[in-house]
Amino acid sequence: MAFRVGVLVSGRGTNLQALINASKKGVLSAEIAVVISNNPKAPALERAQKQQIPTKGIDPRAYPNTPAFEEAIVQELQNRKVDLVILAGFMKILSSTIIRAFPQRIINIHPALLPSFPGLHVQRKAIEHGVRFSGCTVHFVDESVDGGPIIIQAVVPLEPEDTEETLAARILKKEHQILPRAVQWIAKGRVKIEGRKVTIAGIRKRDEGSLTNPPLD
Ligand code: GRF
């Protein structure tokens, strides 16, 4: 049976689009079984609808409390029989209600090199801190904020003229590469978690050296 994923989104959905594109190209062998948003007006939902992917807006304001809201999400994901939950720009922090329903079966894409810069507005924080590199991280979700075991990271340099927007755009391109790849590895059963360490079966050794920024002259 196909590996089934449920994608949680809140906004524009370019990472969702990257998953859709990868699956159309055949480089991702997973079926997007449902796209769920806490924001019923999220443009991401339209992206899914265009591809005839089932969508569901689950508005927290319609529920008495967070556990009830999250229980509605869990119900929907279970009805759709998803094997993996992907947070792709889902702007709400999950509580144990969802996390315990899908142990080690939820992943998130974060636009910084964790554990640096968890939370929000992280591109701005990276610029303000003056770091030379930032990037993005796909990680398993546990009950910490942006703190679960790391699957893959991609690095981008910061340039002196960077603004929050230019840096975010550079990072986003990498997000679109690494998120579908992480999902494919999981779908193919190549990912093993041991404590904080994640190993991917069958990865070739890298041969290039380390990066520096500015470059060594
Ligand atoms: C991305 O930068 C992602 O890393 C963060 O939220 C943003 C979502 O963008 N968690 P999009 O909705 O996928 O375009």
Residues whose N, C-alpha, C, O or C-beta is under 5 A from the ligand:
A	BS01	GRF	G11 R12 G13 T14 N15 L16 A88 G89 I109 H110 P111
